[in-house]
């Protein structure tokens, strides 16, 4: 399964576009729509700033493919395209390990879709502080997850 347009737009909205390298909220070297250079320093070799939006979207689509794979491998129940896309956004933001260890995934794989949806709101902290942007993002992901 692939992320849908609504999921892609959610990521783009919350990551925001940055043509030049910057430090994200967690202190990672980042560019474009949340392209994390620190996750693999080789990922940013050859990237010349400033990026165009088209270049940034190409990077994003390449990055997302990895997170689509993580969601596919970790989730053991049937998902609709909105549920899948919400989980890709969640995993793109937090990382595969966080999804893998989450109560959200445990509830989802037990077939408790409603219970899983309520877990999104617990992932709103960065450096032990609640971030309003994460609150909004988790709510948007939850709404997408619950959308038929």
Backbone as a ProteinNet text record, in pm:
[ID]
protein_1_A
[PRIMARY]
XXXXXXXXXXXXXXXXXXXXXXXXXXXXXXXXXXXXXXXXXXXXXXXXXXXXXXXXXXXXXXXXXXXXXXXXXXXXXXXXXXXXXXXXXXXXXXXXXXXXXXXXXXXXXXXXXXXXXXXXXXXXXXXXXXXXXXXXXXXXXXXXXXXX
[TERTIARY]
85.6	0	90.1	40.2	112.7	33.2	104.3	39	-53.5	-168.4	-260.9	-229.7	-298.4	-273.1	-297.7	-401.4	-431.7	-318.8	-264.7	-153.2	-27.4	0.5	117	103.4	-14.8	-37.3	-26.8	-70.5	-58.1	89.5	172.2	315.8	373.9	341.9	397.5	354	228.8	179	253.9	269.1	329.1	481.3	543.8	689.6	726.8	644.6	676.3	791.2	798.6	904.9	1016.2	1137.4	1255.1	1355.6	1388.6	1479.9	1623.9	1657.1	1794.1	1800.7	1919.3	1939.2	1903.7	1848	1811.8	1815.2	1810.6	1801.3	1653.2	1600.5	1459.7	1444.7	1321.7	1293	1375	1414.8	1495.3	1644.6	1681.4	1821.3	1885.8	1805.9	1859	1876	1985.3	2006.7	1901.5	1825.6	1708.1	1699.9	1629.9	1606.1	1477	1420.3	1301	1180.1	1108.9	991.9	1032.7	1119.5	1156.4	1257.1	1338.3	1442.1	1554	1563.8	1655.3	1792.7	1888.8	2025.1	2097.7	2064.1	2133.9	2099.3	1984.1	1945.7	2045.4	2096.2	2197.9	2272.3	2390.4	2463.2	2484.9	2491.7	2508.2	2385.9	2270.3	2147.2	2155.6	2244.5	2250.7	2373.2	2456.6	2568.8	2510.9	2558.1	2511.2	2386.5	2327.6	2212	2264.2	2227.4	2270.2	2153.9	2171.8	2069.8	2096.2	1992.9	1854.3	1785.9	1691.3	1609.5	1487.7	1440.2	1309.4	1204.2	1079.4	972.6	964.3	988	984.2	1094.4	1214.4	1323.6	1291.7	1235.4	1199.8	1092.2	994.8	889.7	946.5	1042.2	1106	1179.7	1251.8	1317.9	1216	1106.4	1002.3	944.8	913.9	857	954.8	1083.1	1184.5	1188.3	1186.3	1185.8	1061.5	947	819.8	815.3	876.7	874.2	927.3	1029.5	1086	984.1	912.7	816.2	690.7	655.6	546	582.9	707.5	754.9	751.3	789.7	784.2	641.6	547.9	407.9	357.7	387.3	343.4	396.7	522.2	581.3	534.9	500.1	463.9	315.2	230.5	85.8	38	-33.8	-78.1	-227.2	-297.4	-441.6	-466.6	-586.1	-624.2	-642	-587.8	-599.9	-665.7	-745.6	-793.1	-684.6	-694.2	-589.3	-566.5	-671	-654.6	-581.7	-614.4	-545.3	-396.9	-370.9	-232.6	-157.2	-217.4	-152.6	-127.4	-221.3	-202.2	-83.9	-72.9	37.7	171.6	172.3	296.2	340.4	247.2	280.5	336.9	270.2	312.9	455.4	480.7	610	717.5	681.9	776	823.9	733.8	766.1	844	807	863.6	968.5	963.6	1057.7	995.4	1054.1	1005	1006.6	1110.9	1122.6	1008.7	969.2	860.4	729	701	579.4	588.7	703.2	719.6	694.6	734.2	720.4	592.7	510.2	394.7	275	201.1	72.3	-24.5	-9.1	-91.9	-83.8	36.9	53.3	-1	23.5	-26.9	-179.4	-244.5	-391.2	-439.8	-374.1	-414.6	-402.4	-289.9	-270	-360.6	-417.9	-518.1	-658.5	-668.8	-797.5	-875.2	-813.1	-879.2	-847.1	-917.1	-892.1	-925	-1035.2	-1074.8	-972.9	-932	-831.2	-699.5	-661.7	-538.7	-548.2	-664.3	-679.9	-659	-693.2	-678.6	-532.5	-446.4	-304.5	-226.9	-277.7	-205.4	-175.9	-273.4	-261.3	-157.3	-99.5	3	142.3	155.3	285.4	301.7	301	300.3	418.9	521	633.5	761.6	839.8	976.3	1061.3	1166	1250.8	1168	1072.6	987.1	893.2	871.9	780.4	671.4	548.4	437.9	458.5	449.6	458.8	321.7	276.2	144.6	138.2	248.9	251.2	231.7	289.7	270.2	128	69.8	-70.5	-159.4	-135.9	-216.9	-191.9	-67.2	-34.2	-97.4	-85.3	-143.2	-294.8	-358.8	-504	-538.8	-460.7	-485.7	-464	-361.7	-337.9	-451.3	-498	-608.7	-734.9	-763.5	-881	-871	-753.2	-734.3	-751.6	-694.5	-703.5	-850.6	-933.4	-1074	-1164.4	-1110.9	-1191.5	-1211.5	-1335.4	-1368.5	-1310.9
-117.8	0	124.1	230.1	357.2	465.2	564.6	677.8	746.2	793.1	864.2	1014.1	1087.8	1232	1304.8	1263.7	1330.2	1309.1	1189.1	1160.9	1236.9	1241.2	1315.1	1463.4	1518.2	1660	1688.1	1592.9	1608.9	1620.9	1531.9	1537.6	1669.8	1708.2	1832.8	1953.4	1954.2	2065.6	2076.6	1965.5	1970.3	1977.1	1920	1932.1	2071.7	2125.9	2254.9	2242.8	2334.4	2334	2429.3	2378	2461.2	2433.8	2535.3	2521.3	2498.9	2547.8	2537.1	2445.5	2398.3	2312.7	2388.5	2316.4	2374.7	2264.9	2303.6	2208.9	2196.2	2074.6	2056.5	2064	2044.5	2058.3	1961.8	1849.6	1751.8	1771.7	1875.1	1906.2	1835.4	1775.9	1703.5	1796.3	1777.5	1851	1803.3	1898.6	1867.1	1963.6	1921.1	2006.9	1961.3	2047.8	2012.5	1994.8	1884.5	1849.1	1744.1	1782.8	1692	1585.7	1607.8	1511.2	1517.2	1412	1406.2	1357.4	1446.8	1411.1	1329.2	1349	1279.4	1131.4	1091.8	950.4	868.1	925.5	863	976.3	1011.5	1126.3	1119.1	997.7	983.6	1032.8	1040.8	1084.9	1229.7	1308.2	1449.6	1484.9	1385.6	1411	1436.5	1541.3	1573.2	1658.2	1688.7	1778.3	1920.8	1997.3	2136.5	2227.3	2303	2399.7	2529	2604.5	2579.1	2479.2	2404.9	2310.5	2381.4	2330.4	2373.3	2286.4	2328.2	2245.7	2111	2109.8	1983.6	1888.8	1940.2	1857.2	1805.1	1892.1	1852.4	1744.7	1756.8	1654.4	1521.7	1525.5	1402.7	1333.7	1411.8	1356.6	1297.2	1370	1323.6	1190.6	1179.7	1054.3	937.9	964.7	860.6	819.9	918.7	889.7	812.2	854.7	792.7	645.4	607.9	467.3	376.6	421.8	343	329	436.9	434.1	355.8	356.4	269.8	123.6	89.5	-46.1	-82	11.4	-13.6	-42.6	41.9	23.1	-111.2	-141.8	-268.3	-387.6	-380.8	-495.3	-508.3	-396.3	-400.8	-424.4	-376.6	-388.1	-522.6	-595.5	-730.1	-738.6	-627	-624.8	-544.3	-558.2	-487.7	-338.6	-255.8	-110.7	-54	51.7	124	225.7	288.7	381.9	498.8	546.9	656.5	611	493.4	440.4	420.5	361	338.5	471	569.5	698.9	771.2	763.2	824.1	759	629.1	557.7	588.6	608.7	647.3	785.3	878.8	1011.8	1002.2	926.8	906.2	850.2	748.4	681.2	769	844.7	938.7	1038.7	1085.1	1184.9	1127	1008.3	952.5	844	777.9	669.7	532.1	436.4	298.6	237.2	264.4	204.1	249	374.3	424.9	356.1	339.9	266.1	122.8	58.3	-82.5	-107.6	-12.2	-32	28.2	86.5	163.6	78.1	130.2	71.8	87.4	192.9	212.8	88.2	42	-75.7	-201.2	-215.2	-333.4	-340.2	-227.1	-224.5	-249.3	-186.8	-203.9	-350.1	-411.2	-550.7	-647.3	-601.7	-681.6	-657.6	-572.7	-544.5	-432.1	-360.8	-251	-118.7	-95.2	24.6	151.9	152.1	270.2	298.3	194.4	211.5	261	208.5	253.2	401	443.4	584	679.2	634.5	718.9	732	647.4	650.3	761.4	809.5	915.2	1033.6	1071.8	1189.9	1180.3	1064.4	1048.2	1084.8	1103.7	1126.6	1273.9	1360	1504.9	1573.8	1496.9	1551.8	1552.7	1656.7	1663.3	1719.8	1648.3	1688.2	1709.3	1618.5	1615.2	1735.3	1806.9	1921	1897.7	1934.9	1927.1	2034.4	1993.1	2087.7	2101.5	2223.7	2248.9	2192.2	2203.4	2149.2	1998.6	1929.8	1784.6	1751	1832.6	1810.8	1819.9	1921.9	1940.7	1827.4	1789	1681.9	1550.5	1515.3	1388.6	1388.2	1502	1509.2	1493.7	1554.4	1540.7	1394.4	1330	1188.9	1101.6	1130.9	1054.9	1070.7	1194.7	1219.6	1144.7	1145.3	1072	922.1	871.7	729.4	686.2	772.8	739.4	763.5	827	860.4	735.8	709.5	588.7	599.1
0	0	0	-58.3	-64.9	8.7	58.6	124.1	24	72.6	-16.1	-14.8	-100.7	-114.1	17.3	90.6	217.2	318	323	412.9	373	243.1	194.9	227.7	205.9	236.5	386	468.3	613.5	651.7	598.5	628.4	581.5	459.5	404.7	488.1	530.9	611.6	744	813.3	946.5	943	842.8	831.2	782.3	693.5	634.6	536.2	443.8	343.8	385.1	381.2	407.7	296.5	220.5	107.3	152.2	270.3	321.6	443.3	474.6	591	718.9	815.8	945.4	1050.5	1176.9	1288.8	1325.2	1323.4	1361.7	1513.9	1563	1706.4	1792.5	1734.3	1807.6	1784.6	1708.4	1686.8	1569.3	1479.8	1364.7	1244.9	1171.8	1047.5	947.5	894.2	813.6	696.4	591.2	474.8	407.4	326.3	249.4	337.8	317.2	398.5	501.9	595.7	703.4	666.5	563.9	525.5	629	711.2	824.9	779.3	778.3	736.8	842.5	969.5	1077	1083.7	1030.9	1033.2	950.7	845.4	760.6	691.5	742.5	687.2	536.2	480.4	335.2	259	327.6	261	215.2	272.4	236.9	154	125.9	35.8	-103.1	-164.5	-298.8	-303.2	-186.8	-184.5	-177.8	-274.4	-280	-245.7	-139.2	-99.4	-176.3	-206.1	-168	-261.2	-203	-278.9	-336.3	-447.6	-496.7	-428.1	-433.8	-376.6	-448.3	-578.1	-652.9	-605.5	-583.6	-532.9	-392.5	-309.4	-173.4	-174.6	-264.1	-271	-320.1	-410.8	-457.7	-342.2	-262.2	-143.6	-47	-26.7	64.8	18.3	-109.1	-161.3	-145.5	-164.2	-142.9	4.2	93.6	237.1	277.2	226.5	265.8	228.9	119	76.9	188.4	257.4	368.5	481.3	510.8	620.6	583.5	457.3	410.5	437.2	412	438.1	585.8	670.9	815.1	859.7	816.7	856.7	805.1	679.9	620.9	699.4	742.1	811.8	957.1	1020.4	1162.2	1188.1	1099.4	1120.5	1066.4	1149.5	1114.3	1084.4	1089.1	1061.5	933.8	881.1	759	788.5	699.6	711.5	586.2	605.4	488.3	450.7	333	290	386.2	452.6	547.9	674	723.4	841.1	810.4	694.7	654.2	643.9	580.3	559.4	691	783.8	915.7	987.3	976	1040.8	974.4	843.8	775.9	824.6	836.9	888.1	1029.4	1115.2	1253.5	1257.7	1177.1	1176.7	1114.3	1010.5	949.4	1053.9	1137.6	1238.3	1356.1	1400	1523.2	1502.5	1389.7	1362.5	1381.1	1313.9	1313.8	1453	1530.7	1664.1	1755	1745.8	1830.8	1796	1666.9	1629.1	1679.6	1659.5	1696.2	1844.3	1930.1	2074.6	2131.6	2047.8	2095.5	2135.6	2231.2	2267.3	2151.5	2073.7	1954.1	1866	1836.8	1751.2	1818.4	1946.9	2018.1	2011.1	2036.3	2030	1888.2	1791.8	1652.5	1610.6	1639.9	1600.4	1676.3	1786.8	1859.5	1803.1	1701.3	1639.4	1705.5	1798.9	1870.3	1799.2	1689.2	1607.9	1685.7	1757.8	1835.3	1945.2	2016	2120.4	2062.7	1947	1881	1845.8	1798.8	1758.5	1875.8	1993.7	2112.5	2156.5	2104.4	2141.5	2070	1957.4	1884.9	1977.1	2057.1	2141.6	2251.8	2271.8	2375	2324.4	2194.6	2132.5	2095.2	2196	2174	2240.8	2279.2	2354.2	2270.3	2289.8	2237.2	2350.4	2383.6	2496.7	2623.3	2646.4	2765.7	2777.3	2668.3	2667.6	2563.9	2600.1	2505.1	2398.9	2273.8	2163.5	2097.7	2084.6	2023.5	1882.5	1808.1	1672.1	1670.9	1769.7	1778.2	1820.9	1907.5	1945.1	1821.2	1739.2	1618.2	1518.4	1504.5	1409.9	1452.5	1580.5	1626.6	1609.7	1633.5	1614.5	1466.6	1379.3	1235.5	1191.3	1245.1	1212.7	1264.4	1385.4	1443	1358.9	1318.4	1234.5	1101.8	1041.7	917.4	942.1	1050.8	1085.1	1100.1	1155.3	1180.6	1060	956.7	838.5	752.7	718.4	638.9	498.9
[MASK]
++++++++++++++++++++++++++++++++++++++++++++++++++++++++++++++++++++++++++++++++++++++++++++++++++++++++++++++++++++++++++++++++++++++++++++++++++++

